Amino acid sequence: MNPLSIANVFGTLLLVTGSSMLLPVVCALYYGDGDAKALIISSLIIIGTGLPLKRAYRNHNMLHIRDGLFIATFGWAVISGVSALPFIIHGAIPSFTDAFFEMMSGYTTTGASILNDIEAVPHGLLFWRSQTHLLGGMGFLTLTLIFLPHGVGGTRIFKAESSPGQVITGDRFMARNRDTMRWLWGIYIVLNILQTLLLCLGGMTLFDALCHAFGTVSTSGYSTMNNSIAAFHSNYIDWVTIIFMALGGVTFVLYYQAIRGNWQRVLVNTEFRWYIFLLFFISLTVSLILYLEGSYNSYLDALRYGTFQVVSILTTTGFVTANYLEWPQLAQMFIIMTCFVGACAGSTTSGIKIVHYVLIFKYMYTSVKRIFLQPMTVSTVHLNREPVEAGVVDLAICYFIVNIFLILFGAIIVLLIEDTDIITAISAIISTLMNIGPGFGKVGPVDNFAFFSDITKWFLSWNMLVGRLEMFSALVIFYPVFWKR
């Protein structure tokens, strides 16, 4: 490893984090809730820690793949830790465990919370809480790459934070990582601004519109209201949120291709076509079930609430407008199934990702065809009308299997630590590992994670990180060979 180069990157991470508290400070001063001091002190502490590291090791720019994996894993943990300072100093969340959980949930775009009364938290701290979604949605390390000099091994950091799905699809549209990050963040910010304007037109205040846009495009789920989006009782706001949650689930490379007028690349994208199909099919099916079972008086209401919850779970956003635990069991089964899907690789979403299911399905189809129907045929799995290497298919299968095992073993650990039911244990793992937020049982859409013990909260925080880094980058540090020269 190159500890001095790692220190250089960590210094940049801290500087970016401390500087990004400027907008929450402005918000706190405007509303005068008494939280500006905590934010200013925290910002100075973080910048004061990062600046010496950056200045002392600015000439150390050599990074290897192990360094990138180390930074990707521990960088998120360090940033979540220092970002918890404003809540601790102010006293809104006095426990470091709880504050760390809230910040890890924010940066990893999970949206799981320990706050029992969100509306009692000062505006500046709520803005900072939602801003972690904005920073984490596109990947905090990808933002840091913009501020790093050339030659710091940005490719290795980017690969360590990217999902296996991006490796599978090969979605990379510019040669220089810094230019890539600028385009990604530019598209991302434009979507946030556009949604903010539309929400303001729907009657939201600028504060609420910004916070909810941060949580929507990043597919995260933190709200400024105890009842989430349901608190606004607006058909218009619901549909605007649905649209931008769905947009957040699309591979961002496709937006770049669309801007350039290369619509052919968009139309032939296999994962995108499956994403649109699943989004409409599950939404319409759940809405029809709700209407036929009499959960809502009109089909339009059933369509509104059914579509919102399905899109929110499918994109791992976690906003809610209805308590789906009160829905018919068949509708709940579709919600449970959706928890295991996720949207597109290269988007702001988490979860297993559609591309992995597509590859596994195609692999199964070609295998059955070769074994039982055409044994002499050499079959190849295709994605986006191009052949896929066998090793990439193996990666997709391994990724799916490891996710299932992590859910099972994680639930066992929670049951060993906590005196809770198996539904809550499994759901808590799924919600954190898939970065969804709400789940079933005691962590349902109208509940939160506050009742868990500190040990379980640390374990669930680790699950959020594993899910956000798509597991392999986070789990590889447990290999003894990783720490050897």
Phi and psi in degrees as a GROMACS rama.xvg file:
@    title "Ramachandran Plot"
@    xaxis  label "Phi"
@    yaxis  label "Psi"
@TYPE xy
-118.868  84.8773  ASN-2
-60.6671  -32.0744  PRO-3
-70.5801  -38.8178  LEU-4
-67.9638  -37.2479  SER-5
-63.5621  -40.7235  ILE-6
-61.7  -37.2126  ALA-7
-60.1646  -46.1836  ASN-8
-67.3894  -41.707  VAL-9
-63.8789  -35.4556  PHE-10
-61.1648  -42.2489  GLY-11
-65.3935  -42.0594  THR-12
-56.147  -45.431  LEU-13
-67.8451  -39.1264  LEU-14
-63.819  -42.897  LEU-15
-64.5293  -41.0412  VAL-16
-64.5294  -49.3645  THR-17
-62.921  -41.1754  GLY-18
-68.4919  -31.2249  SER-19
-71.627  -6.39688  SER-20
-80.4926  -1.02819  MET-21
-60.2634  -49.1674  LEU-22
-62.6195  -44.4121  LEU-23
-59.8649  -34.4439  PRO-24
-64.4367  -45.2671  VAL-25
-59.8007  -43.1012  VAL-26
-62.1303  -43.0584  CYS-27
-64.8821  -40.516  ALA-28
-66.3381  -37.0942  LEU-29
-66.3287  -44.9848  TYR-30
-84.5477  -21.8434  TYR-31
62.4372  40.7809  GLY-32
-86.7103  -1.50538  ASP-33
89.5405  13.7039  GLY-34
-105.012  -1.33317  ASP-35
-63.1618  -39.5654  ALA-36
-60.7943  -43.7159  LYS-37
-63.5036  -39.55  ALA-38
-69.3523  -41.405  LEU-39
-65.9891  -45.4312  ILE-40
-61.4681  -44.2749  ILE-41
-61.9341  -44.2126  SER-42
-60.5647  -43.045  SER-43
-66.1626  -39.5394  LEU-44
-63.2748  -45.1527  ILE-45
-67.6941  -46.1578  ILE-46
-64.7073  -39.5683  ILE-47
-64.8991  -23.7566  GLY-48
-85.4229  -39.0347  THR-49
-77.1196  -33.6408  GLY-50
-62.2745  -46.9342  LEU-51
-60.6205  -38.4989  PRO-52
-63.4733  -43.8475  LEU-53
-65.463  -43.5511  LYS-54
-70.8768  -38.8392  ARG-55
-71.7354  -33.0656  ALA-56
-121.045  23.5291  TYR-57
-65.3756  -21.6335  ARG-58
-90.8216  -0.109389  ASN-59
-98.9336  103.114  HIS-60
-121.94  8.53595  ASN-61
-91.4035  119.207  MET-62
-127.204  139.916  LEU-63
-108.772  177.499  HIS-64
-61.6481  -37.227  ILE-65
-63.8717  -37.8048  ARG-66
-63.5509  -41.5581  ASP-67
-62.407  -41.1459  GLY-68
-66.5724  -40.1243  LEU-69
-62.8417  -46.0225  PHE-70
-65.3117  -42.5108  ILE-71
-61.4645  -38.9999  ALA-72
-79.014  -55.202  THR-73
-82.4961  -20.0236  PHE-74
-62.2771  -44.9447  GLY-75
-62.0778  -38.7063  TRP-76
-67.3644  -43.3195  ALA-77
-63.7698  -45.997  VAL-78
-63.3252  -40.0819  ILE-79
-63.8403  -37.9189  SER-80
-65.3136  -48.0484  GLY-81
-73.2395  -28.6189  VAL-82
-70.0513  -16.7551  SER-83
-78.0048  -13.7244  ALA-84
-55.5629  -46.5728  LEU-85
-56.9322  -38.7989  PRO-86
-69.0301  -37.4874  PHE-87
-72.2092  -46.1254  ILE-88
-63.478  -41.889  ILE-89
-71.5988  -36.4077  HIS-90
101.285  1.36299  GLY-91
-63.4931  -36.911  ALA-92
-132.358  87.9859  ILE-93
-67.3113  -24.9098  PRO-94
-82.3796  128.425  SER-95
-64.0826  -37.7871  PHE-96
-59.0738  -48.3989  THR-97
-65.2264  -42.9435  ASP-98
-65.7962  -39.9862  ALA-99
-63.5911  -44.1894  PHE-100
-57.7278  -45.1425  PHE-101
-64.3719  -40.0169  GLU-102
-75.1465  -39.1416  MET-103
-62.6998  -39.5754  MET-104
-63.7274  -36.0867  SER-105
-69.4202  -51.2947  GLY-106
-66.5526  -36.3492  TYR-107
-83.405  3.81345  THR-108
58.6594  35.9445  THR-109
-81.0927  -49.701  THR-110
86.641  3.60361  GLY-111
-75.0244  137.455  ALA-112
-129.556  156.808  SER-113
-110.479  2.07716  ILE-114
-79.8873  125.839  LEU-115
-86.6216  -26.2589  ASN-116
-134.754  88.0707  ASP-117
-64.5755  -38.5195  ILE-118
-69.6414  -12.7841  GLU-119
-83.4323  -12.4402  ALA-120
-77.6007  136.762  VAL-121
-58.053  154.455  PRO-122
-59.6579  -42.4057  HIS-123
-62.3032  -42.0542  GLY-124
-70.4272  -36.4649  LEU-125
-64.8059  -38.2374  LEU-126
-65.2872  -42.0454  PHE-127
-63.4486  -40.3029  TRP-128
-60.2516  -44.9417  ARG-129
-73.0095  -30.8  SER-130
-67.6677  -24.704  GLN-131
-62.1063  -30.2736  THR-132
-64.6283  -45.4818  HIS-133
-59.1779  -43.7839  LEU-134
-72.3763  -38.3031  LEU-135
-86.0314  -19.0908  GLY-136
-59.7684  -46.3289  GLY-137
-89.3697  -3.23323  MET-138
101.041  113.419  GLY-139
-62.1793  -35.4983  PHE-140
-69.8865  -31.1104  LEU-141
-66.5686  -33.6589  THR-142
-66.054  -40.4656  LEU-143
-64.213  -32.8464  THR-144
-57.9645  -31.0097  LEU-145
-62.5678  -32.137  ILE-146
-94.8264  -3.06237  PHE-147
-88.8403  145.793  LEU-148
-70.0913  160.794  PRO-149
-61.9732  144.186  HIS-150
91.5805  10.4495  GLY-151
-93.8243  13.7596  VAL-152
75.393  36.7618  GLY-153
-58.5249  -34.3986  GLY-154
-60.2732  -39.6481  THR-155
-69.4792  -38.6718  ARG-156
-66.7619  -42.9051  ILE-157
-62.6106  -43.7546  PHE-158
-66.0245  -36.509  LYS-159
-66.1108  -29.4959  ALA-160
-94.7491  -13.1907  GLU-161
-78.8931  158.671  SER-162
-84.6354  155.352  SER-163
-56.6423  -31.0029  PRO-164
-59.6727  -35.0987  GLY-165
-69.1707  -34.6414  GLN-166
-65.5071  -40.0359  VAL-167
-65.7001  -48.1452  ILE-168
-79.9411  -17.7008  THR-169
67.3772  29.1917  GLY-170
-74.8139  99.1841  ASP-171
-150.928  121.481  ARG-172
-116.067  -0.593759  PHE-173
-141.45  148.834  MET-174
-72.0442  -37.5527  ALA-175
-95.4694  128.081  ARG-176
-61.7608  -36.0099  ASN-177
-64.6567  -41.8343  ARG-178
-64.558  -38.744  ASP-179
-59.7082  -47.5507  THR-180
-63.4619  -38.1418  MET-181
-64.3911  -41.5479  ARG-182
-65.0325  -46.5896  TRP-183
-59.1465  -48.2369  LEU-184
-68.9375  -32.9501  TRP-185
-62.9678  -47.4238  GLY-186
-62.6029  -42.6296  ILE-187
-61.1922  -46.386  TYR-188
-67.1407  -39.6432  ILE-189
-59.9934  -43.3589  VAL-190
-62.5596  -39.783  LEU-191
-64.1782  -43.2459  ASN-192
-64.6872  -43.7349  ILE-193
-61.5372  -44.932  LEU-194
-66.9499  -38.0693  GLN-195
-57.3068  -45.6577  THR-196
-62.3891  -43.724  LEU-197
-66.2501  -37.77  LEU-198
-68.0803  -36.9031  LEU-199
-63.3816  -38.2091  CYS-200
-64.7563  -24.3772  LEU-201
-86.3526  2.38474  GLY-202
106.793  -3.3348  GLY-203
-72.2423  149.53  MET-204
-71.2934  161.39  THR-205
-59.8931  -38.7538  LEU-206
-60.2279  -52.1668  PHE-207
-65.0701  -38.4028  ASP-208
-64.241  -43.9304  ALA-209
-63.2132  -48.4056  LEU-210
-61.8519  -40.3703  CYS-211
-77.1224  -29.6871  HIS-212
-66.2443  -41.4252  ALA-213
-56.8147  -39.3621  PHE-214
-84.0468  -11.6629  GLY-215
-94.3995  -57.1041  THR-216
-62.3325  -33.4192  VAL-217
-80.9994  -1.10699  SER-218
49.9844  57.3912  THR-219
-114.163  -61.9676  SER-220
115.757  -2.17444  GLY-221
-70.9112  132.81  TYR-222
-118.761  162.242  SER-223
-90.4274  -1.1005  THR-224
-116.717  147.526  MET-225
-63.4111  -33.2396  ASN-226
-97.1729  18.7344  ASN-227
56.6685  -146.222  SER-228
-63.8551  -25.1483  ILE-229
-60.637  -22.6306  ALA-230
-64.9954  -20.8273  ALA-231
-89.9253  -13.4621  PHE-232
47.824  49.9594  HIS-233
-131.627  121.208  SER-234
-61.3198  -43.1023  ASN-235
-61.4372  -48.1115  TYR-236
-63.6682  -38.9521  ILE-237
-58.5232  -48.4092  ASP-238
-71.6218  -34.7671  TRP-239
-62.1365  -43.104  VAL-240
-65.0166  -41.063  THR-241
-58.1684  -47.0664  ILE-242
-60.9242  -44.9299  ILE-243
-78.9328  -25.2328  PHE-244
-64.1458  -43.5989  MET-245
-64.0729  -39.9278  ALA-246
-65.2307  -35.3593  LEU-247
-66.4842  -21.1696  GLY-248
-86.1359  -1.31698  GLY-249
-90.3037  142.889  VAL-250
-56.4444  123.734  THR-251
-68.4032  -21.3002  PHE-252
-61.483  -33.0892  VAL-253
-66.3587  -31.9075  LEU-254
-64.0362  -41.4947  TYR-255
-63.0365  -42.9214  TYR-256
-63.5667  -39.0362  GLN-257
-66.3579  -39.7836  ALA-258
-61.3972  -37.549  ILE-259
-80.0189  -2.36775  ARG-260
81.3512  10.6149  GLY-261
-88.838  68.202  ASN-262
-70.8602  -20.1324  TRP-263
-62.4578  -39.9613  GLN-264
-63.8969  -33.1725  ARG-265
-71.3069  -45.9485  VAL-266
-69.4546  -30.5682  LEU-267
-89.0858  -2.81735  VAL-268
-68.7687  111.051  ASN-269
-61.0717  -46.3143  THR-270
-63.5951  -40.5715  GLU-271
-61.5554  -42.5822  PHE-272
-65.5381  -39.8795  ARG-273
-66.5643  -37.3639  TRP-274
-61.677  -47.8751  TYR-275
-62.5901  -41.5602  ILE-276
-62.2463  -49.7627  PHE-277
-63.5395  -39.889  LEU-278
-59.5568  -47.6135  LEU-279
-73.8371  -42.1028  PHE-280
-63.3262  -49.6914  PHE-281
-68.2364  -40.8276  ILE-282
-62.1736  -48.1716  SER-283
-67.1003  -37.5649  LEU-284
-65.2418  -48.6025  THR-285
-62.8724  -41.493  VAL-286
-61.878  -41.0436  SER-287
-65.2312  -40.9291  LEU-288
-60.7747  -45.3604  ILE-289
-62.0214  -38.7412  LEU-290
-71.7577  -45.6622  TYR-291
-66.9833  -31.4147  LEU-292
-85.1873  -1.46453  GLU-293
78.4155  18.7473  GLY-294
-66.9651  -29.6594  SER-295
-134.162  150.814  TYR-296
-72.6033  -33.2495  ASN-297
-123.086  156.278  SER-298
-68.6189  -29.947  TYR-299
-64.0076  -40.5672  LEU-300
-66.4018  -42.8484  ASP-301
-61.7482  -39.5539  ALA-302
-66.3275  -41.3012  LEU-303
-63.3745  -52.6011  ARG-304
-74.8841  -38.3849  TYR-305
-64.9316  -46.4164  GLY-306
-63.5005  -41.493  THR-307
-58.9255  -51.0691  PHE-308
-65.6879  -38.7959  GLN-309
-65.8255  -48.3928  VAL-310
-64.5716  -38.1041  VAL-311
-61.98  -43.2708  SER-312
-75.8497  -42.0523  ILE-313
-60.3016  -39.4256  LEU-314
-90.4993  7.37123  THR-315
56.0099  34.3693  THR-316
-79.4153  -58.4585  THR-317
100.356  -0.26125  GLY-318
-65.3305  150.657  PHE-319
-135.598  148.181  VAL-320
-126.614  -1.37554  THR-321
-153.436  151.877  ALA-322
-85.5622  94.4725  ASN-323
-69.1483  -8.5822  TYR-324
-70.0744  -16.0751  LEU-325
-94.5379  -0.535906  GLU-326
-77.8495  165.565  TRP-327
-57.715  150.26  PRO-328
-61.1196  -33.7886  GLN-329
-63.7938  -40.7286  LEU-330
-65.2877  -39.3045  ALA-331
-63.6731  -35.6463  GLN-332
-63.0562  -39.0024  MET-333
-65.2551  -36.7433  PHE-334
-65.4159  -42.7435  ILE-335
-61.4141  -44.6598  ILE-336
-60.685  -40.9669  MET-337
-63.7128  -30.5286  THR-338
-57.737  -28.3785  CYS-339
-91.2229  1.58308  PHE-340
-94.6545  -67.4821  VAL-341
81.6273  169.57  GLY-342
-99.5317  -132.101  ALA-343
-93.889  146.73  CYS-344
-67.1962  143.071  ALA-345
84.6208  5.85013  GLY-346
-100.246  -170.166  SER-347
-88.7749  2.18042  THR-348
-85.0038  168.653  THR-349
-117.838  -151.878  SER-350
88.0006  -178.17  GLY-351
-69.235  -30.4807  ILE-352
84.2179  140.877  LYS-353
-63.8465  -35.1862  ILE-354
-59.9755  -33.42  VAL-355
-68.339  -40.9292  HIS-356
-65.2681  -40.3655  TYR-357
-61.0373  -45.8103  VAL-358
-64.4622  -42.5374  LEU-359
-64.6384  -42.4797  ILE-360
-62.6688  -45.5172  PHE-361
-64.6938  -37.5552  LYS-362
-65.295  -43.325  TYR-363
-62.893  -43.3164  MET-364
-62.0652  -47.6326  TYR-365
-67.6823  -33.5253  THR-366
-67.2878  -46.8139  SER-367
-63.4595  -41.2581  VAL-368
-62.2132  -42.2274  LYS-369
-71.3312  -38.4659  ARG-370
-76.5888  -42.8613  ILE-371
-104.699  -27.3169  PHE-372
-110.274  -47.1853  LEU-373
-133.539  73.7697  GLN-374
-62.4315  -21.8357  PRO-375
-91.4385  -2.94106  MET-376
-86.3183  138.647  THR-377
-94.3945  106.513  VAL-378
-98.8596  140.868  SER-379
-126.767  137.225  THR-380
-78.2957  132.397  VAL-381
-116.128  144.831  HIS-382
-139.408  130.856  LEU-383
55.6333  35.1945  ASN-384
65.0287  22.0569  ARG-385
-128.548  144.307  GLU-386
-65.6707  146.659  PRO-387
-111.031  134.398  VAL-388
-64.6881  149.5  GLU-389
-60.6818  -36.823  ALA-390
-63.985  -32.6873  GLY-391
-69.3174  -38.564  VAL-392
-64.9741  -41.7429  VAL-393
-58.8097  -39.621  ASP-394
-62.2736  -42.4738  LEU-395
-63.3773  -42.7041  ALA-396
-65.1576  -45.5464  ILE-397
-61.1095  -41.9288  CYS-398
-60.5187  -43.4397  TYR-399
-65.9268  -45.9462  PHE-400
-64.4632  -43.8985  ILE-401
-63.4014  -37.8756  VAL-402
-59.1384  -45.9392  ASN-403
-64.3411  -41.2839  ILE-404
-66.9557  -38.3741  PHE-405
-62.7913  -37.267  LEU-406
-65.6374  -45.743  ILE-407
-65.1682  -49.7364  LEU-408
-68.264  -36.385  PHE-409
-62.7652  -41.7856  GLY-410
-63.8547  -38.4667  ALA-411
-62.2825  -43.3831  ILE-412
-62.4337  -44.367  ILE-413
-61.5414  -41.6178  VAL-414
-65.0148  -33.6511  LEU-415
-70.5225  -33.4199  LEU-416
-85.5443  -42.6925  ILE-417
-105.401  152.348  GLU-418
-94.6378  77.8344  ASP-419
-138.057  173.508  THR-420
-86.0227  162.328  ASP-421
-68.298  -31.5297  ILE-422
-64.2098  -44.9963  ILE-423
-64.3129  -41.6412  THR-424
-63.1122  -49.7051  ALA-425
-64.3251  -42.6937  ILE-426
-65.3948  -38.0185  SER-427
-62.6996  -39.5383  ALA-428
-68.68  -45.9327  ILE-429
-60.2394  -44.6789  ILE-430
-63.3833  -37.8765  SER-431
-85.1292  -41.3494  THR-432
-67.2449  -36.882  LEU-433
-89.1726  -1.30089  MET-434
57.3105  44.5312  ASN-435
-91.7056  -47.9319  ILE-436
110.961  -93.3348  GLY-437
-74.4816  155.952  PRO-438
-143.49  -131.477  GLY-439
-128.181  171.494  PHE-440
69.6545  -134.799  GLY-441
-78.0907  -3.63471  LYS-442
-115.314  34.8156  VAL-443
-71.1164  -174.949  GLY-444
-65.1567  -20.1644  PRO-445
-108.849  10.3802  VAL-446
-119.509  -176.505  ASP-447
-145.944  -167.51  ASN-448
-103.294  13.9089  PHE-449
-66.129  -28.4807  ALA-450
-75.5816  -13.8396  PHE-451
-69.3849  152.697  PHE-452
-71.5793  165.345  SER-453
-59.8104  -39.4867  ASP-454
-62.0239  -44.0979  ILE-455
-66.5495  -37.9629  THR-456
-62.8114  -38.9258  LYS-457
-66.2921  -39.6769  TRP-458
-65.4313  -42.633  PHE-459
-68.2495  -32.9753  LEU-460
-63.0858  -40.3895  SER-461
-63.7131  -38.9839  TRP-462
-61.8741  -39.7686  ASN-463
-59.6145  -44.1867  MET-464
-64.8404  -43.7802  LEU-465
-60.3859  -43.4094  VAL-466
-65.7394  -39.2621  GLY-467
-70.1054  -36.2335  ARG-468
-87.7271  9.52214  LEU-469
59.4866  32.2453  GLU-470
68.5711  -46.8935  MET-471
-62.6987  -41.2793  PHE-472
-64.9327  -34.3244  SER-473
-81.0625  -33.0327  ALA-474
-83.5312  -22.3573  LEU-475
-66.1215  -22.0093  VAL-476
-68.8791  -13.097  ILE-477
-84.8231  -7.2511  PHE-478
-75.4424  125.468  TYR-479
-57.1726  -33.6448  PRO-480
-65.401  -22.8177  VAL-481
-60.8652  -34.315  PHE-482
-92.4479  -1.45348  TRP-483
-87.6656  155.658  LYS-484
